[in-house]
Amino acid sequence: MGIILESFLNNTSSLTKTELQLLTKIDNNPELSIEYNLIELAEKFFTSKTELIRMAQKLGFSGFSEFKFKIKSLVLLENTDNSNFISSLRDWVSAFPDLEDAKNIKYFIQKIHKADTVYITAVGVTKPLAEYFSKKLIGFDKRAVYIHEDPFLDLLPNLLRPNDIVIYLSVSGDVDILVNSAKKVNSLQQDPLAITGVRSSKLGRTVKRNISVKSSMSYYHGYDISSRAYLMIIIDTILEHYHANYLINSAV
C-alpha cells in the first residue's frame, strides 16, 4: 500500500470494485496523475473521464483537479539522503527531550500507569511499532492492545472503558483513518494521545497530547519510505521512563 491509498483508506468503502482498482493504479503510478491531464490519464488507465471524476468525488473532492492537487502534495520522489539522515538524527538525539517533550513524556507515563488498558494504533509501515510498543507494555504487566485494521479502528470508541487510553502512532500525522478515530475518541472525553513526526499535523491537533519531532517525509513512487527511527526512540524513551518511575521504584 502506497501513500495515496493509505491517505484515502477511510474513504474507500464507498468505491466500487472498478474505482478501487483505478485508485490502486494511481497509487502504483502517482507520477502519471501529475504529468497527464484528465483525458490522457483516462486513456492510460483504459477508463473514462467520468469514472475518474466520480472516483475523486467519492473520495471527498469537488472534482479531479482538486484530487490531482492532493496527489501532488503527497508525492515526493526519491527524497532521501543517508548521510543527512544520520547527521539529522544525531543532532536531534543530542537535544531530546527538550522541556516540552519531558513534560509530555511525564504525562504519557502517568496516563499509561493509571490506564486499565492501553490501545496503541498505527497503519501502514508504522504498524510494527505499535506491536512493539504494546508487547513491551505487556512485558511490564500492563494490559495493552495494538490495533491496525480499519474495522477495529472504527469500533475502537465502542471498546473503550473510562480508564482506558489510546495512543496513535503516525509519521505524517495526516492519515485520515487515524484522525477520524481520534476525533471519535475525543468526543468520549477519553483524551487520546499521539506520537508523530509533525507537531502541527491534523492528528497532532486532534489529540490531547502529542510528542513529535520535525522529521522529513520521504517517498519513492508514492510509497512512504520515511525513517521510523525518531518514533522508535520516543517510544523507547517513554518505556524507559515508565519502567524507572513505576516498576523499579515500586519494587524497592
N, C-alpha and C positions, 0 to 999 in steps of 0.2 A: 504494500500500500504506500503510495507516494503522498507528498504533502497536500496535493489537491484533494484527493479522496479523503484524507484524514481531516482536512479542514471542513469538508461538507458532510461528514459522516452522519451528523444529526439530522440532515435534511434528505437523505437518500431514500427513506422509507416511502416517500410519495412518488418516486420514479418508477416507470415501467421497466421491465427487463431490458428492453431496447435502449432506453435512456440511460440506464445504469451502465450498460456496455459502452455506450457513447462516452460517458463520463470517465470510464476506465481507460478508453483510448486516449482521451485528453490527458489523463493522469500519467499515462505512459509516454506521451509525446507533448509535453507542455509548450515546447518551443513553437510547435505548429500553430497553436492557438494565438500566439503572439505575432508570428510572422505573416500568417494568412488572414485574409478578410473572410467574412461570413460565407460568401459563395465558394471561395477556394477551399475553405475548411470542410464545407458540406461535401464537395466533390472528393476531397482527400479521404474522408471517412465513409464515403458511399451512403450518404444520408441526405436529408433535405434541410434547407434553411429553417423551415417551420419547426422541424424536430429539434434543432439546436436552440432555437429561441424558446420553445416550450420547456426544454430541459433547464435552461437558465432561469426561467420564471419560477419553475417548481423549486429551484434552489434558493429562491428569495430575491432574485434580481429583477429589475424592471425590464431588462432585455439582454441581448447577447453582448452589447457593447459594455455594459456595466460588469457583466460576468468576465469579459476579457480583461478589463482593467484590474479586477481582483486577481486574476491569474498572473498578470504582470507583477503585481505586488508580492505574490507568493514565491515567484520563481527567481532564484539567483543561481546561475550555473557555475559549477566548479570553483566555488569561492572558499578555498581553504589553503592554508599555508602552515605546515607543521612547525616550522621554526618560529613563526609568530605566535602560534598556539602555545608552545612551551614557554615562551617568554611572557605571554599574557597570563598564563596560568600561574607562573612563578610570582609575578607581581601581585596578582590577586590573593594568592595564598598568604603572602607576606603581610597583607593588610587585613585579612579576615580572621575573626569577625570584628567589624567596627562597632561603635556604641549601639547603633540601631539594631544591627544583627544580633548582638549579645542580648539585648532586651527581648527580641523576638524568639531567640533560642530558649531563653528562660521561660517565656510564655508557652512555647511549644511543649517543653518537657513537663511543665506544670499541668497542662491540659492532658497530655498523654498519661501522666501519673493518676489523674483523677478519673480518667475515662474507664467505662466498663468495657467498651470495645473500640478499637481504633480501626477505622476503614481507610485504606490507602488506595487511591485510584490513579490510573495512568492509561494512556492509549499509545498505539504505535510502538516505536522502538524504545520508548521510555518504560514500557511495561515491566521489563526485568528489574528495574529499580524499585518498583512498587512491591514486587515479590520479595526482593532482598530486604527492604525496609520492614515488611510485615513479619518475615521469618526471623529476623534479628529480634524484634519485639517479642515474638512468641518464645524465643530462647531466653528472654528476660521474664518469662511467666506473665506477660501481658497479652490479653486476648486481642488478636489483630487479624484482619482480613484484607486481602488485596482484591480489587475489582477492576476489571479491564474490558469487559464486554458491554456492548451497547444496551441490551435489555436490562442488565443488572444495574447499570448506571441510572436508567430511568426509574427502576424500582427502589433505588437506594433510599430516598426520603421515607419510604414506607417501612424500611427496615430499622430505622434509627430509633433508639430509646433516648430518654432525656440526658443521660450521662455519656452518650457515645460522641465521638468526634470523627470528622472526615478530613483527610489531608490529600490535596490534589498535587500531582507532580506533572510539570509541563515545562519544556524549554521555552517555547514561544509564548505560552500563556494565552494563546488566542484560538485554541481548539474549541469549537462551538459546543460539542457534546459535553465537555468538562465545564465550560462556562455556564451552560444551561442547568447542569446538575447542581453546580454551586449556588445558583440563584434559588433553586428549589429548596436546597438545604438551608440557605439563608432565611427563607420565608418561614422556616420552622423554628427560628431563633436558636439554631444549633452552632452558629459561629464557625463556619468552615475555615480551614487553613490551607495554605499553598506554599510550594517551593517551586519557583520559576526562574527562568533566565532573564526575564524582563519585568522590572518593578512596576511599570506603568501599563502592563498588559491588561486585557479585559478580565482575565482570571484574577490577576493581582488586585484589581479594583473591586472585584466582587466579594472576595473573601474577607474575613475578619483580620487576619494577619498573613503577610506574605514575606517569606525570606527569599531574596532574589540576588542575582548577580548580573551585571551587564555583559552577557555573553553574546557573541555574534552568531547568527544563524547561517548555516551552510547547506546548500542543496546541490545535488547532481542529478540532472534530468528530472527535476521535480521531486526527488526523494530527499528526505531530511537526513543529512549525514553529520549534523551538528554534534559536537562532543557533549557527552553527559558527565564529564569529569567534574564539572563545577557542582552539579546537582548531587553527585555521589559524595563529594567532600562535605557538603552541607548536611546530607543525611547522616554520614558517619559522625560529624560533629555533634548533631542532636543526640545520636545514640550514646556517644561517649559521655556527654553531659548528663543524660538521663541515668546512665549506669553509675556515674560518680556521685550524683546527688541523691538518688533514690534506692540504689541497690547496695553499693559499698558502705555508705553511711548508715543505712538501716541495719546492716549486718554487724556493725561494730558494737 
